[in-house]
Amino acid sequence: MNGNTPYAGLPGETGAGQRAAADVPDLSSAQRRLLHRDVSRIAARTREYLPNEYIVDADVSTSLTGPQVTVAVRPPVGHPVSAGFTPDLDEAAAEEVITADERDEVARGLAASAALQVKQAVSDNVRPTGK
């Protein structure tokens, strides 16, 4: 039963639970530069929505499924929030890997989530002045 699943691996080539190297997309240096630029744009756009007390960082890493993009926000109080996704390199245009609409959507979502974390953290400690 396990021998015919994609998770069993190829004997002598691919370990169980691992993907074959041919299945994992490789980034060219140009694609990597574009991806870093686009992720930096997401982080910059997120910073525009938030005050300076919020820390915003971005990272591009490689996982078993290909390149992973992570943008994280640490609010002054509350829990950090992050957005991670795998960009589709097959549909990427020559000019950008992550479209402007996707960048704006991620930035707005992160900023809203970070602001909500602050609101939830502060609302637990503040007594309402009236009802």
N, C-alpha and C positions, 0 to 999 in steps of 0.2 A: 504494500500500500504506500509506504513512504518513498519507495524508489521512483515513482512516477509523478512526484510533485515537484514544482519548481524550487522548493526549499531543500530538496534532498542533495543538490549539488551534483557535479559531474565527477565521477571517480578519477582521482589523480589530477584534476584541474581546478575545480571550484569546491570549496568546503560547504558543508551543509549550512543553510541559512545565509549564505553569502551570494552576492551577485557576481556574475562573470565580468571580468574587466572590460570586455567588449560592450557590455550593457550600460556601463557608467559613462556618461558623456564627459569628454575632456574639453576644458576651456582653452581656447587660444589666448595668447597674450593680449590681443586686441579685445577679445570678449571679456577677459578678466578686468582690463582697464575700464571698459564701458560699464561693467557691472559695479565696480568700485565707485565709479563716478555717479551712477544712478542711485546707489545706496547712500552715498554722501549727500545727494540732493534730497533724499527722503529725510535724512537726519536734519539737514538744514531747514527744510520746510517745517518739520515738527518743531524745531527751536523757534521758528517765527510765531507759532501758535501759543507758545508757553513762555512764562516769565523766566528770568535767568536762574532762579532757584532750582529748576528742573535740570537734571543731567541727561543728555541724550547721546547715545553712542550707536554705532553701526558696525557690522562685521560681515565678512564674506568667508565662508568656510566650505570645505568639501566633505560630503558625507557619502554613504553607500549609494545614494540615489542621484548624486551629482552635486552641483553647487547649492549651498544653502545660504540664504540671506537672512540676517537677524538685525532688527533695529529695536533698541530698548530705551526706556525712559525710567529714570529713578526720580520720583517726586520728592519734595522736601520731607513729607510725612506720608505714611502709607506704604503699600507694597509696590515694587517695581512692576512695570508692564512691558511686554515685548510682542513683536510681531515677527514671525519667522515663516518663510516660504521658499519654495524652489522655483526659480524663474524658468520659463519655457524657452529654452535656447533655440528650438527649432523654428519658432514663430518670431524670434527677435529680429527687429529691423537692423540695418547696418548702423544706424545712428544711435539707437538706444536699446537696451535689453529690457528695461522696465519702462512702460509708457508713462507719459505725464499724468494721465488720469489715474493709473494705478499708484503712482507716487503720491499724488494728492490724497487719494482715498486712504492709504496707509498712514500718512502723516496726520490727517484729521482724526482717524480712529485712535491712533496712539495718544494724541493730545487729549482727546475726550476721555479716554480710559484713565490716563494719568490724573486728569483733573477730578474724575470721579473717585479715584483712590484717595486723593487729598480730602475731598468732601466727606467721604465715609469715615476717614480717620479722625477728622476734626469734629464731625457731628456727634461722635460718641462721647466726646469730652466737654461739649458746650451745652449748657442748659439754655433752653429757650427763654426769652425775656417775657413773652406773653403767649396767651393761647387764643 
